[in-house]
Structure formats: C-alpha cells, structure tokens
Amino acid sequence: MLSFLDNQAAWRSIIRSASSASDVNHLSRLAGLQFAKLRCNPWFEWVPSHQNLSDPLSRQGLADPHVAAAIQPGAWKPLVLSPPWGVLAPNLKSISSFITALD
C-alpha cells in the first residue's frame, strides 16, 4: 500500500496508529488494525501541499478555480461514489466497539 499525505499531523498519526485528537485517533487505530489484519507494511510519504494534486479538491472541492478550469473543458470528470453502506455498517460498528474498548 502506498499513500501520500500533505498534512504532517495526519501523516504522523497514521504511522503511529495514534493521535491526541479523538476522531483522528479512532481513524488511525482503524487503519493500524486493518494493516495488521492484511499483514501489510504500508509506506507513507509526505508531500508538500503545492505538489499534491488532490489538495484543491480537499480544500474547496469543485468550487476551486483550478478544479473548475479542468472540469469545464472535460479534462476532469466529477466522480460519484456509492459505497455499499449495508455491507460496511455492521463491520464498522464491531470495529468501533473494539477500538472503544481499547481506550
């Protein structure tokens, strides 16, 4: 697994599988458990914001001028995802309960 993050606090949290912020801690632990379950060694690389292609989308979304300029001529197309929440919800609840028990 290869992930690129442009937020150094998020980068450190996911590497440690821990954070002082409760919501980030929860997600970091979930990621750590998933890596252990998959028996994988993820590699995380920090990139400066100006080199991150997803940075405009993460800040202003489709309203960002650079994103709008790429969408208008058709170079980019908005992606609509429909996660299978019916399948994911039961697993998320059990994982969340496990992580809550760890605290």
C-alpha positions as CSV (number, residue, x, y, z in Angstrom):
1,M,0.0,0.0,0.0
2,L,1.3,3.4,-0.9
3,S,-0.3,6.6,0.5
4,F,0.6,10.2,0.0
5,L,-0.4,12.7,2.7
6,D,0.1,16.5,2.7
7,N,-0.8,17.0,6.3
8,Q,2.1,16.2,8.6
9,A,-0.1,15.7,11.7
10,A,-2.2,13.2,9.8
11,W,0.9,11.5,8.5
12,R,2.4,11.1,11.9
13,S,-0.9,9.9,13.4
14,I,-1.4,7.2,10.8
15,I,2.2,6.0,11.1
16,R,1.9,5.7,14.9
17,S,-1.8,4.5,14.8
18,A,-2.5,7.0,17.5
19,S,-3.4,10.7,17.9
20,S,-4.3,13.0,20.8
21,A,-7.4,14.1,18.8
22,S,-10.1,11.6,19.5
23,D,-11.6,11.4,16.0
24,V,-8.2,11.1,14.3
25,N,-7.1,8.6,17.0
26,H,-10.1,6.5,16.1
27,L,-9.3,6.5,12.3
28,S,-5.6,5.9,13.0
29,R,-6.3,2.9,15.1
30,L,-8.7,1.5,12.5
31,A,-6.0,1.9,9.8
32,G,-3.5,0.2,12.1
33,L,-5.8,-2.7,12.7
34,Q,-6.5,-3.0,9.0
35,F,-2.8,-3.1,8.2
36,A,-2.2,-5.8,10.8
37,K,-5.2,-7.8,9.5
38,L,-3.8,-7.6,6.0
39,R,-0.3,-8.3,7.2
40,C,1.0,-5.4,5.1
41,N,3.7,-2.9,5.6
42,P,2.3,0.4,4.3
43,W,4.6,3.1,3.1
44,F,3.6,6.7,3.8
45,E,5.2,9.6,2.1
46,W,4.6,13.2,3.0
47,V,4.3,15.6,0.0
48,P,4.1,19.4,0.2
49,S,0.6,20.8,-0.4
50,H,1.6,22.5,-3.7
51,Q,2.7,19.2,-5.1
52,N,-0.4,17.3,-4.1
53,L,-2.8,17.1,-7.0
54,S,-5.8,16.4,-4.6
55,D,-5.1,19.5,-2.5
56,P,-7.5,21.8,-4.3
57,L,-10.3,19.2,-4.1
58,S,-9.6,18.7,-0.3
59,R,-10.0,22.4,0.4
60,Q,-12.6,23.9,-1.9
61,G,-13.9,20.9,-3.8
62,L,-15.4,21.6,-7.2
63,A,-15.6,25.3,-6.4
64,D,-11.8,25.6,-6.6
65,P,-10.8,27.7,-9.7
66,H,-8.2,25.1,-10.8
67,V,-10.6,22.2,-10.5
68,A,-13.4,24.1,-12.2
69,A,-11.0,25.0,-15.1
70,A,-10.1,21.3,-15.6
71,I,-13.8,20.2,-15.3
72,Q,-15.2,22.8,-17.7
73,P,-13.4,21.6,-20.9
74,G,-13.9,17.9,-19.8
75,A,-10.3,17.2,-18.8
76,W,-11.6,16.0,-15.4
77,K,-14.9,14.5,-14.6
78,P,-16.5,14.5,-11.1
79,L,-16.6,11.0,-9.6
80,V,-19.7,9.9,-7.8
81,L,-19.2,7.0,-5.4
82,S,-21.9,4.9,-3.8
83,P,-20.3,2.9,-1.1
84,P,-22.2,-0.3,-0.1
85,W,-23.2,1.0,3.4
86,G,-25.3,-2.0,4.1
87,V,-22.2,-4.2,3.9
88,L,-19.9,-1.8,5.6
89,A,-22.1,-0.6,8.5
90,P,-22.1,-3.9,10.6
91,N,-18.3,-4.2,10.3
92,L,-17.7,-0.6,11.2
93,K,-19.8,-1.0,14.4
94,S,-17.9,-4.0,15.6
95,I,-14.5,-2.4,14.8
96,S,-15.6,0.8,16.5
97,S,-16.6,-1.2,19.6
98,F,-13.3,-2.9,19.7
99,I,-11.4,0.4,19.5
100,T,-13.6,2.0,22.2
101,A,-12.7,-1.0,24.4
102,L,-9.0,-0.2,23.9
103,D,-9.4,3.3,25.3
